[in-house]
Amino acid sequence: MASLRLPLCKLKDSKEEGLSWRMKLMISLVSGFTLLGLIVVLSLFLLGKKRKETNLSTLGNSVLQVSYATLLRATDGFSSTNLIGVGAFGSVYKGILAEDRVVVVVKALVYQFMDNGSLEEWLHPSTGTGEVTEAPKILSLIQRLNIAIDVASALDYLHNHCETPIVHCDLKPSNVLLDGDLIGHVSDFGLSRFLSEPTMSVSGNQSSSIGIRGSVGYAAPEYGMGSEVYTYGDVYSFGILLLAMLMGKRPTDYMFSDSLNLHNYVKTALPELV
């Protein structure tokens, strides 16, 4: 104030004050995001390092989940020196994991998943009292014929188009699996036999005299009398399979006895056509 001879008060520029406040806010935000980013990166790094060190995880009852590369190293490339034995479902190897942990590795075949189960489940759905109630499985006539064609194509391939002909020996509805499109796939080759050319008899390293080949009701009658394995046995089983698909009856149904079987039942009903 000039009259009182007092110095003028210094006024702060509002623009400078506003700019300083914005800068502080910006610095705080940038620092916060930077710190958060560092924490995330550090966490991911530590997690990845831990997975790399262990390379396996424990599931349930000590079941290990490991990569194929780990198994390859553990068995020295599935070397024959680590081979313990060979079974019907695959080969068994000795493997050594990290920290000298000894494990047994089974090298088995992995097949395509069959969404619709077996043909047996469609022809004869289970009606157990303790089971979950499901919608009835019904196959139309066209679907049954298409499945029959699929099975016939599989047998034709085994008998006529393999380098060495193969006899399945156990063709039945439970060994026909259906995928998501209800396409039939022949499975379970545990009783199968290779045939030697040109006599089409069982090859020398295949036994044909141990037990009855196939399942009761579907196996060719000659097999029960000790006959050699041959492709006609599969053809007979396929015929019984067709009758079971069309009639909805098992060949072992209670209505059949020694004097009446599924084949004779259909033959009697259709004497001019069978």
KEKE-3310 file (N, C-alpha, C; in steps of 0.2 Angstrom, whole numbers, plus 5000, padded with zeros to 4 digits):
npx = (5004:5004:5001:5003:5016:5020:5027:5022:5011:5017:5010:5005:5007:4993:4992:5005:5004:4994:5000:5010:5003:4997:5008:5013:5003:5004:5016:5015:5005:5012:5023:5016:5010:5022:5028:5018:5019:5032:5031:5021:5029:5040:5033:5028:5040:5046:5037:5037:5050:5050:5041:5049:5060:5054:5046:5035:5020:5011:4997:4982:4983:4998:5001:5010:5012:5019:5029:5031:5044:5051:5049:5056:5069:5070:5070:5080:5077:5068:5075:5080:5088:5082:5070:5057:5047:5034:5017:5000:4994:5004:5021:5033:5044:5059:5062:5071:5069:5071:5082:5086:5075:5066:5055:5041:5037:5024:5022:5010:4996:4986:4970:4957:4945:4929:4914:4901:4901:4899:4892:4885:4879:4870:4861:4857:4853:4858:4849:4850:4846:4853:4859:4862:4848:4846:4843:4834:4843:4842:4843:4840:4834:4842:4853:4858:4861:4871:4881:4883:4888:4900:4907:4908:4917:4928:4931:4934:4945:4954:4955:4958:4966:4977:4994:4998:4985:4972:4963:4950:4943:4934:4922:4909:4895:4899:4912:4912:4914:4907:4909:4907:4899:4892:4899:4905:4918:4929:4935:4947:4958:4963:4962:4966:4973:4986:4987:4995:5001:5001:4991:4982:4982:4984:4998:5015:5020:5009:4997:4984:4976:4972:4960:4943:4940:4934:4918:4904:4890:4893:4904:4911:4904:4913:4924:4923:4925:4938:4943:4954:4959:4951:4946:4933:4927:4926:4917:4905:4903:4900:4888:4880:4881:4874:4861:4858:4858:4847:4837:4837:4840:4851:4862:4863:4851:4838:4828:4833:4839:4847:4842:4837:4843:4849:4851:4844:4831:4828:4829:4818:4808:4808:4808:4810:4819:4831)
npy = (4994:5010:5022:5019:5016:5002:4987:4979:4964:4948:4940:4923:4915:4909:4900:4894:4887:4878:4870:4864:4856:4847:4841:4834:4825:4818:4812:4804:4795:4789:4783:4774:4765:4760:4753:4744:4737:4732:4723:4713:4708:4703:4693:4684:4680:4673:4663:4656:4652:4643:4633:4628:4623:4612:4605:4596:4591:4586:4575:4571:4554:4553:4553:4558:4572:4574:4581:4575:4576:4576:4563:4556:4560:4554:4540:4538:4540:4530:4519:4502:4496:4500:4494:4486:4476:4469:4471:4467:4480:4489:4495:4493:4504:4508:4523:4538:4552:4570:4573:4560:4552:4537:4530:4521:4519:4518:4515:4517:4515:4528:4531:4538:4548:4541:4547:4542:4530:4512:4501:4491:4498:4506:4497:4489:4497:4500:4497:4498:4500:4509:4518:4533:4541:4541:4549:4539:4528:4528:4520:4524:4514:4518:4523:4511:4503:4510:4509:4496:4495:4502:4493:4482:4487:4489:4476:4471:4478:4473:4459:4459:4470:4473:4471:4459:4448:4450:4442:4446:4439:4442:4449:4459:4468:4476:4478:4487:4503:4520:4535:4554:4556:4545:4535:4519:4510:4497:4489:4483:4472:4461:4447:4445:4438:4435:4430:4418:4419:4407:4400:4405:4401:4401:4411:4405:4409:4411:4406:4394:4385:4387:4388:4395:4405:4421:4427:4420:4415:4424:4419:4408:4392:4382:4385:4381:4368:4366:4371:4379:4396:4407:4419:4417:4415:4428:4433:4426:4430:4443:4442:4437:4448:4458:4452:4454:4468:4471:4464:4467:4459:4449:4436:4427:4428:4425:4418:4410:4393:4377:4371:4382:4396:4413:4414:4403:4407:4418:4413:4404:4413:4420:4410:4410:4420:4419)
npz = (5000:4995:5002:5016:5015:5014:5008:4992:4992:4987:4974:4970:4954:4947:4936:4937:4949:4946:4936:4943:4952:4943:4938:4949:4951:4939:4940:4951:4946:4935:4942:4950:4941:4935:4945:4948:4936:4937:4947:4942:4931:4938:4946:4936:4931:4941:4943:4931:4932:4942:4937:4927:4934:4941:4932:4932:4940:4954:4954:4963:4968:4969:4955:4941:4931:4916:4903:4886:4881:4893:4897:4887:4889:4901:4899:4890:4877:4875:4876:4872:4882:4893:4893:4901:4900:4889:4886:4883:4881:4879:4879:4893:4902:4911:4919:4923:4932:4937:4951:4952:4953:4951:4940:4932:4916:4904:4888:4878:4866:4860:4857:4846:4854:4857:4856:4857:4864:4864:4852:4858:4869:4864:4857:4868:4881:4897:4912:4925:4943:4951:4943:4934:4926:4909:4893:4882:4870:4854:4838:4821:4807:4795:4801:4808:4797:4791:4801:4800:4787:4789:4798:4790:4780:4788:4791:4778:4775:4784:4780:4766:4762:4770:4772:4778:4780:4792:4805:4815:4826:4837:4835:4839:4846:4858:4854:4844:4842:4843:4835:4836:4826:4824:4817:4814:4822:4822:4836:4849:4848:4854:4853:4840:4825:4814:4796:4786:4769:4755:4759:4769:4782:4800:4805:4808:4821:4828:4839:4838:4844:4857:4868:4865:4852:4852:4856:4866:4856:4846:4840:4827:4825:4822:4828:4841:4840:4838:4826:4814:4813:4803:4789:4787:4799:4805:4796:4799:4812:4809:4802:4813:4820:4812:4813:4826:4827:4819:4825:4838:4848:4859:4855:4865:4872:4884:4878:4869:4866:4867:4855:4848:4841:4837:4824:4818:4822:4815:4802:4803:4804:4792:4780:4766:4763:4770)
capx = (5000:5008:5000:5006:5023:5021:5028:5016:5011:5019:5005:5007:5003:4988:4994:5011:5002:4990:5005:5014:4999:4996:5015:5014:4998:5006:5022:5012:5002:5017:5027:5012:5010:5028:5029:5014:5022:5038:5028:5019:5034:5044:5029:5028:5047:5047:5032:5040:5056:5048:5039:5055:5064:5051:5044:5030:5016:5008:4989:4979:4987:5005:5001:5014:5010:5025:5029:5034:5052:5054:5049:5061:5075:5071:5070:5085:5074:5064:5080:5079:5091:5077:5064:5056:5042:5029:5011:4995:4992:5010:5028:5035:5051:5062:5064:5074:5067:5075:5084:5087:5068:5065:5048:5039:5034:5021:5021:5003:4993:4981:4965:4952:4939:4923:4909:4894:4902:4899:4886:4881:4876:4864:4856:4854:4855:4858:4843:4852:4842:4857:4862:4859:4843:4848:4838:4835:4847:4838:4846:4836:4836:4847:4859:4860:4863:4877:4886:4884:4893:4907:4910:4910:4922:4934:4933:4936:4952:4958:4955:4960:4970:4983:5000:4997:4978:4971:4957:4948:4941:4930:4918:4903:4893:4903:4919:4911:4913:4904:4911:4902:4895:4889:4902:4907:4925:4930:4941:4949:4961:4967:4962:4967:4978:4989:4986:5000:5000:4995:4986:4978:4981:4987:5006:5018:5021:5002:4994:4977:4973:4972:4954:4938:4941:4928:4913:4899:4885:4895:4910:4909:4903:4919:4930:4921:4927:4945:4945:4959:4956:4951:4942:4926:4924:4924:4911:4900:4902:4897:4881:4876:4880:4868:4854:4857:4857:4840:4832:4837:4841:4857:4862:4863:4845:4835:4823:4836:4841:4851:4838:4835:4847:4846:4851:4838:4825:4827:4828:4811:4803:4809:4811:4811:4824:4837)
capy = (5000:5016:5027:5016:5014:4995:4983:4975:4957:4944:4935:4918:4915:4903:4895:4890:4883:4873:4866:4860:4851:4842:4837:4829:4819:4813:4808:4799:4789:4785:4779:4768:4760:4757:4749:4738:4733:4728:4717:4708:4705:4699:4687:4680:4677:4668:4657:4652:4648:4637:4628:4625:4619:4606:4602:4591:4592:4580:4575:4565:4549:4553:4553:4563:4574:4577:4582:4569:4577:4574:4555:4554:4560:4549:4533:4538:4539:4524:4514:4495:4494:4502:4491:4481:4471:4471:4468:4468:4487:4493:4493:4496:4506:4511:4530:4542:4559:4574:4571:4553:4548:4531:4529:4516:4523:4514:4518:4514:4518:4532:4531:4544:4547:4539:4551:4539:4523:4506:4499:4487:4502:4508:4491:4486:4502:4498:4499:4497:4505:4514:4522:4540:4540:4545:4548:4532:4529:4525:4521:4522:4509:4520:4523:4504:4501:4514:4506:4489:4496:4504:4487:4478:4490:4488:4469:4471:4481:4468:4453:4460:4476:4473:4467:4452:4448:4449:4440:4449:4434:4443:4454:4459:4475:4479:4480:4492:4510:4525:4542:4559:4556:4538:4531:4513:4508:4490:4489:4477:4467:4456:4440:4444:4433:4436:4424:4418:4417:4408:4395:4408:4398:4405:4411:4400:4412:4413:4400:4394:4380:4389:4391:4396:4412:4425:4427:4415:4418:4427:4415:4403:4385:4378:4387:4377:4361:4366:4373:4384:4403:4410:4425:4416:4416:4435:4434:4423:4435:4449:4440:4437:4456:4461:4450:4457:4475:4472:4461:4470:4453:4446:4429:4424:4430:4419:4415:4405:4388:4373:4370:4388:4402:4419:4413:4399:4411:4423:4408:4401:4418:4422:4404:4411:4425:4418)
capz = (5000:4994:5007:5022:5014:5014:5001:4989:4993:4981:4972:4966:4948:4947:4931:4939:4954:4943:4933:4948:4954:4938:4937:4954:4949:4933:4942:4955:4942:4932:4947:4952:4936:4934:4951:4947:4930:4939:4952:4938:4928:4943:4948:4930:4930:4947:4942:4925:4934:4946:4933:4923:4938:4943:4925:4933:4945:4957:4954:4966:4971:4966:4948:4938:4924:4913:4896:4882:4881:4899:4897:4882:4892:4907:4896:4886:4870:4875:4874:4873:4888:4898:4892:4907:4897:4884:4887:4878:4880:4877:4882:4900:4902:4917:4918:4929:4932:4941:4957:4952:4955:4947:4938:4927:4910:4900:4881:4876:4861:4862:4851:4846:4859:4854:4860:4858:4867:4860:4849:4863:4874:4860:4856:4874:4886:4904:4916:4932:4947:4954:4938:4932:4921:4903:4888:4878:4864:4848:4832:4816:4802:4791:4806:4809:4790:4790:4805:4797:4781:4792:4801:4784:4777:4792:4790:4771:4775:4788:4777:4759:4760:4774:4769:4780:4782:4799:4807:4821:4830:4842:4832:4843:4847:4862:4851:4839:4845:4838:4836:4837:4820:4824:4812:4818:4822:4825:4841:4853:4844:4859:4850:4833:4822:4807:4792:4781:4762:4752:4762:4773:4788:4805:4804:4813:4828:4831:4842:4836:4848:4864:4870:4860:4849:4851:4862:4865:4852:4840:4837:4823:4828:4820:4833:4847:4838:4837:4819:4813:4812:4796:4788:4787:4806:4805:4792:4803:4817:4806:4801:4819:4822:4808:4815:4833:4826:4816:4829:4845:4853:4859:4853:4872:4876:4888:4874:4865:4870:4862:4849:4845:4842:4834:4816:4816:4824:4809:4797:4803:4802:4785:4776:4759:4762:4774)
cpx = (5005:5008:5003:5013:5025:5022:5022:5017:5013:5013:5007:5003:4999:4990:5000:5009:4998:4995:5008:5010:4998:5003:5015:5009:5001:5012:5020:5009:5007:5021:5023:5011:5016:5030:5025:5016:5027:5036:5025:5024:5038:5040:5029:5035:5048:5043:5035:5046:5055:5045:5044:5059:5060:5049:5039:5026:5013:5000:4987:4984:4994:5005:5004:5011:5016:5025:5033:5042:5055:5054:5055:5068:5076:5072:5076:5083:5071:5069:5078:5082:5087:5071:5063:5052:5038:5023:5006:4993:4998:5016:5029:5042:5053:5064:5067:5073:5072:5076:5084:5080:5067:5057:5047:5035:5031:5020:5015:5001:4987:4976:4961:4947:4933:4917:4903:4895:4902:4892:4881:4877:4870:4859:4853:4856:4854:4852:4844:4848:4846:4861:4858:4854:4846:4843:4839:4839:4844:4842:4841:4838:4842:4854:4862:4863:4870:4882:4888:4889:4900:4910:4912:4916:4929:4936:4936:4944:4956:4960:4959:4965:4976:4988:5000:4989:4977:4964:4955:4947:4937:4925:4911:4901:4897:4910:4918:4909:4911:4906:4905:4897:4891:4892:4905:4914:4926:4936:4942:4952:4966:4967:4964:4973:4980:4988:4992:4998:5004:4989:4981:4977:4985:4995:5009:5019:5014:4999:4986:4973:4971:4965:4949:4939:4935:4923:4907:4893:4887:4901:4907:4909:4909:4924:4929:4924:4934:4947:4950:4955:4956:4946:4935:4923:4922:4917:4904:4898:4898:4890:4877:4875:4875:4862:4853:4855:4849:4835:4831:4838:4848:4857:4861:4856:4842:4830:4826:4839:4846:4848:4836:4840:4845:4846:4845:4831:4823:4825:4821:4806:4803:4812:4813:4817:4831:4840)
cpy = (5006:5021:5025:5015:5007:4992:4979:4968:4953:4939:4929:4917:4908:4898:4891:4885:4877:4868:4862:4855:4845:4838:4832:4823:4815:4809:4803:4793:4785:4780:4773:4763:4756:4752:4743:4734:4729:4722:4712:4704:4700:4692:4682:4676:4672:4662:4653:4649:4642:4631:4624:4621:4612:4602:4596:4593:4586:4580:4569:4561:4548:4551:4559:4565:4578:4577:4576:4570:4575:4566:4553:4555:4555:4542:4533:4537:4533:4518:4507:4492:4496:4499:4485:4475:4474:4468:4469:4475:4491:4491:4497:4498:4509:4518:4533:4549:4563:4571:4563:4549:4543:4530:4523:4520:4518:4517:4514:4518:4522:4533:4537:4542:4546:4542:4546:4531:4518:4505:4495:4492:4505:4503:4489:4491:4499:4501:4498:4502:4510:4518:4528:4539:4544:4544:4542:4533:4525:4526:4519:4517:4511:4520:4516:4501:4504:4511:4500:4490:4498:4498:4483:4481:4489:4480:4468:4473:4476:4462:4454:4465:4477:4469:4460:4452:4446:4447:4443:4444:4436:4449:4453:4466:4479:4481:4484:4498:4515:4532:4547:4559:4549:4534:4525:4512:4502:4491:4483:4471:4462:4449:4439:4440:4435:4429:4424:4416:4411:4404:4398:4405:4403:4405:4407:4402:4413:4406:4400:4389:4381:4392:4393:4404:4415:4424:4422:4418:4421:4423:4409:4396:4381:4379:4383:4370:4361:4368:4378:4391:4404:4416:4424:4416:4423:4436:4431:4427:4441:4448:4440:4444:4459:4459:4453:4464:4476:4469:4464:4465:4451:4439:4424:4425:4424:4415:4410:4400:4384:4372:4376:4393:4408:4418:4409:4402:4415:4418:4406:4407:4420:4416:4406:4416:4424:4411)
cpz = (5000:5000:5014:5021:5015:5008:4999:4991:4986:4980:4968:4959:4948:4942:4933:4944:4951:4940:4937:4951:4949:4937:4943:4953:4944:4936:4947:4951:4938:4936:4949:4947:4934:4939:4950:4941:4932:4943:4947:4934:4932:4945:4942:4929:4935:4946:4936:4927:4938:4942:4929:4927:4940:4937:4926:4939:4947:4957:4958:4970:4968:4959:4945:4932:4921:4906:4892:4882:4887:4900:4892:4885:4898:4905:4891:4879:4870:4873:4876:4880:4894:4898:4897:4904:4892:4885:4882:4876:4879:4880:4889:4900:4909:4915:4924:4928:4936:4948:4958:4954:4949:4946:4933:4922:4905:4893:4878:4870:4863:4856:4852:4850:4855:4858:4862:4861:4862:4857:4854:4868:4870:4859:4863:4880:4893:4908:4923:4937:4950:4950:4937:4926:4915:4898:4884:4872:4859:4842:4826:4811:4798:4795:4807:4802:4789:4794:4803:4791:4784:4795:4795:4780:4781:4791:4783:4771:4778:4784:4770:4758:4765:4771:4772:4783:4789:4801:4814:4827:4836:4840:4836:4844:4852:4860:4845:4842:4840:4840:4837:4831:4819:4818:4816:4817:4826:4830:4845:4849:4848:4856:4843:4831:4815:4803:4787:4774:4760:4754:4766:4780:4793:4804:4810:4820:4831:4833:4840:4839:4855:4865:4864:4858:4848:4857:4860:4861:4846:4837:4833:4826:4827:4825:4839:4846:4836:4830:4819:4812:4805:4795:4789:4794:4807:4802:4795:4808:4815:4805:4807:4822:4819:4811:4822:4832:4824:4821:4836:4850:4853:4858:4859:4876:4879:4883:4869:4869:4865:4855:4845:4846:4837:4826:4814:4817:4818:4803:4797:4801:4795:4781:4769:4758:4766:4772)
residu = (MET:ALA:SER:LEU:ARG:LEU:PRO:LEU:CYS:LYS:LEU:LYS:ASP:SER:LYS:GLU:GLU:GLY:LEU:SER:TRP:ARG:MET:LYS:LEU:MET:ILE:SER:LEU:VAL:SER:GLY:PHE:THR:LEU:LEU:GLY:LEU:ILE:VAL:VAL:LEU:SER:LEU:PHE:LEU:LEU:GLY:LYS:LYS:ARG:LYS:GLU:THR:ASN:LEU:SER:THR:LEU:GLY:ASN:SER:VAL:LEU:GLN:VAL:SER:TYR:ALA:THR:LEU:LEU:ARG:ALA:THR:ASP:GLY:PHE:SER:SER:THR:ASN:LEU:ILE:GLY:VAL:GLY:ALA:PHE:GLY:SER:VAL:TYR:LYS:GLY:ILE:LEU:ALA:GLU:ASP:ARG:VAL:VAL:VAL:VAL:VAL:LYS:ALA:LEU:VAL:TYR:GLN:PHE:MET:ASP:ASN:GLY:SER:LEU:GLU:GLU:TRP:LEU:HIS:PRO:SER:THR:GLY:THR:GLY:GLU:VAL:THR:GLU:ALA:PRO:LYS:ILE:LEU:SER:LEU:ILE:GLN:ARG:LEU:ASN:ILE:ALA:ILE:ASP:VAL:ALA:SER:ALA:LEU:ASP:TYR:LEU:HIS:ASN:HIS:CYS:GLU:THR:PRO:ILE:VAL:HIS:CYS:ASP:LEU:LYS:PRO:SER:ASN:VAL:LEU:LEU:ASP:GLY:ASP:LEU:ILE:GLY:HIS:VAL:SER:ASP:PHE:GLY:LEU:SER:ARG:PHE:LEU:SER:GLU:PRO:THR:MET:SER:VAL:SER:GLY:ASN:GLN:SER:SER:SER:ILE:GLY:ILE:ARG:GLY:SER:VAL:GLY:TYR:ALA:ALA:PRO:GLU:TYR:GLY:MET:GLY:SER:GLU:VAL:TYR:THR:TYR:GLY:ASP:VAL:TYR:SER:PHE:GLY:ILE:LEU:LEU:LEU:ALA:MET:LEU:MET:GLY:LYS:ARG:PRO:THR:ASP:TYR:MET:PHE:SER:ASP:SER:LEU:ASN:LEU:HIS:ASN:TYR:VAL:LYS:THR:ALA:LEU:PRO:GLU:LEU:VAL)
# end
